[in-house]
Amino acid sequence: MAILYLHRIVESLYILVVFILQFSSLQFPSLGYTFPDKYFINCGSDSNVSESGRVYVGESNLGTSFVSSHSEKSESAAPSPLYQTARIFRSESWYEFSIDANATYLVRLHFFPFSFPSNLSSARFNVSVPGFWLSQNFDGGDHTNNNSALVKEFFMHIPTSTIKITFRPLPSSLAFVNAIELFIVPLNLIADQVARFTLDNRGVLSTYTGLYSRVLETKHRLNVGGQTTNDTLLRKWIPDDSYLVYPGNAHNHPAYKGQIPYHVHDDSGGPNATRYTAPSDVYGTAKESRNASASAEDIQLFNITWALPVEKNIDHLLRLHFCDYWSPSSGLLFFQLSIYDNQVMPVNNDGNVSKVVPSPYYYDFMVRSDNSGFMRVSVIPNASATIINAFLNGLEIMKVIETSSSVSDGQESNSRHISLPVVLGSVLGGLVLLFVVVLLGFLCRLRMRKEKPVENSDWLPIPVTAGGSSHSRLTDGTSLGSPLPNINLGLKIPLIDLQLATKNFHASQIIGKGGFGNVYKGVLRNGEIAAVKRSQPGSGQGLPEFQTEIMVLSKIRHRHLVSLIGYCDERFEMILVYEYMEKGTLRDHLYNTKLPTLSWKQRLEICIGAARGLCYLHKGAAGGIIHRDVKSTNILLDENLVAKVADFGLSRSGPLDTQPYVSTGVKGTFGYLDPEYFRSQQLTEKSDVYSFGVVLLEVLCARAVIDPSLPREQINLAEWGMLCKNKGILQEIIDPSIKDQIDQNSLRKFSETVEKCLQEDGCDRPSMGDVLWDLEYALQLQRGANAIPREPYEDSSSSLSVSLQLPNVRRLPSLSTLSEADDSIVRGDESDNAADSVFSQLKIDDAR
């Protein structure tokens, strides 16, 4: 009886903790983006006014927290009602706003320096948000003679619950503002990670990460080939004609009749455009080459070039919009994109999104401006295309504003405005929570002494009516609105279990970070240590990658593939739980690390393990799977240094028997990306083989695959490594720590394998089965003529073990058709047809 009573007490307390934890971390993002109704402020006025179809609310009518100090209002006879009033500041003052969610926001500040009754043209001031100067030394006189307002537009990721916009008059001057807009923008409108173009590297692209920790200021937004238009986010697009360098080379293509169709969800990431990326008016107009009929020798002379004024030697986000709405089908038109006269990449029609024409898409580049004060962008026709043309639909340039130590982060001033009841409530709430948790722990320990642990608890999180805590993205519907079939619900883990396992996702538990989000170390209820990967709002990866990872890993199991323990999709969370890999990534052990150096034999064994995992993906898994993001950070090591391939968010089902490839937008990581796939957008298993070849070279040389600090010819490891091999000097770039360990026969076989993997044409590359054979052979050559028995954790099922006992084994037939069926565990329906039906859903094209 006492035990039953104790059980009820513990259950009640557990439910209380669940409620508190869920309530404390509750977020309510919408399923789809809806244009917000706040904040649009008519500064210096108590009246509401309408402008561009939007109501700007008078300051006294704001129904939320609003702070402005040391200010006065003034009125004028400006033509627009929005600019007939202004809030004037004689000393440092601010507006403070409450924020609904941790997300990216758009801030617009309107300035119209009227001269009566106050002369605002004499205003000199700075504007800031915590950590950033939005404007310094603003001079109202610079805009006096223009009869329109100056609108400054910024994008910023706001992680806090409030944001303060501060106006600081310069000595003996004043500050003012006529109107303020502040509202959340669609998820993934701006990505945290983009491609980095560096002029010094002659167009070689790398990766830039960290846009969410910067502020972006809009400098140019062009409707190329079109007229001035506004979009649903109230952004203004203007014609591009005044920025053309060679106007005679281009002309406007007739506008598209009707609305441009968008093929992806509002919250999807690039390069697929949504209706919020740019409006139909932009994608339905274009500048195209006027000289498409020129000869093949002269065609590249007829490029279209735009030169736009920018600040010198400053990072800028360049966004280019494309939509071919006149070709009869996709894939017929491709041309070259150039920045600062350096060819960057081929633009291959609009197959990135759909085989249907038209389909809008865009590309983002981080570009550092040069000393000229202009940014030059060109599109160049390609004489080998079926349709010889080059075009552009839209162009945006945003200046990257870095953090400044001279601007307060706002934490101290914000704390002064927290009311006493809020402080007391927080303290008391924290004490109550601490008491409940301690008491719960004590009672649980007492109960465990009297009873055996319960493996499958019946306790479930309490549904929270506001927002729906048990909402499931996977079972309720995908981003396209339909339920995801065949998802393995048996792998679902309650959110409360993961909160308790990771100390409510405490920063101390973080063991890694990636494009998807943070990875936490957690201890599950059964005592198992796990890696918990939790998505973050606006991350490079989204729902499609989350779905793909679950569907791939819930259907296959192999000792060289990281195992999925479970997932959670409650309350709009996207969390994946994997087996914990104690030794981290292969990359962690190769360079820029304090970890012990891996021996050559260890490196070979790791490469062999990864090859086995990839070989099983390609041929052993039902239907075949292409990983699409093979790299050293996606090869993880357990406590015995056994390699396991991870991160299947970009995976695609392999080509069917009726076609040799899968047509898809290019996804992957610079430096590892198959050049043939990059050019043709035709994905095959050989794309993984190329990426794995880069990994092999990375293992041999222990250096980054892209290193902009090196001389030009050495920046790209794949190109540099093959150049050295062809010159017979590969020995010179091998990791010095293992040079003396490598048997020359083993090195020869290994380098031959790398060379075959990195062939330009995919048809010349070996299968993963052949690569595995060669690596096993290289290991046996390293071990010598007498084969060493396998370690207990190695595969014992490989058919190669007998034939590789001698180093002079003759070449066996291709092993690409072999699979490791004894290593796999298929969950659910084990039929090939069922698996094919699952993987046919993996046609994802969202950005990484």
ABEGO torsion letter per residue (X at the ends): XAAAAAAAAAAAAAAAAAAAAAAAABBBBBABBBBBAOBBBBBGBABBBBBGGBBBBBAAABABBBBBBGBBBBBBABABAAAABBBBBABBBBBBBBBABBBBBBBBBBBBBBAOABBAAABBBBBBBBGBBABBGBBAAAAAABABBBBBBBBBBBABABBBBBBBBBBGBBBBBABBBBBBBBBGABBABBBBBBAAAGGBBBBBBGAAABBBBBABBBBBGBBBBBBAAGBBBBBAAAABABAAABBBBBBBBEBBBBABBAABBOABBBAAABBAAAAABBBBBAAAABBAAAAAABBBBBBBBBBBGBBBBBBBBBBBAABABBGABBBBBBBGGBBABBBBEAAAABABOBBBBBBBBBBBBBAAGBBBBBBBBBAABABBBBBBABBBBBBBBBBBAABBAGAAAAAAABBAAAAAAAAAAAAAAAAAAAAAAAAAAAAAAABBBBABBABBBBBBABGGAABBAAAAEBAAGBBBBGBBAAABBBAAAAAAAAGGGBAAABABBBAAEBBBBBBBAAGBBBBBBBBBBGBABBAAAAAAAAAAAAABBBAABBBBAEBBABGGBBBBBBBBBAAEBAAAAABGBABBBBBAAAAAAAAAAAAAAAAAAAAABBGEBBAGABBAAABBBBAAGBBBBBGAAABBBBBBAABABBBBBBBEBBGABBAAAAAAGBBBAAAAAAAAAAAAAAAAAGBBABBAABBAAAABAAAAAAAAAAAGAAAAABBAAAAAABBAAAAAAAAAAAAAAABABAAABBBAAAAAAAAAAAAAAAAEABBBBBBAABBAABAAAAAAABAABBBBBBAAABBBAAABBBBEBABAAAAAAAAAAABBABBX
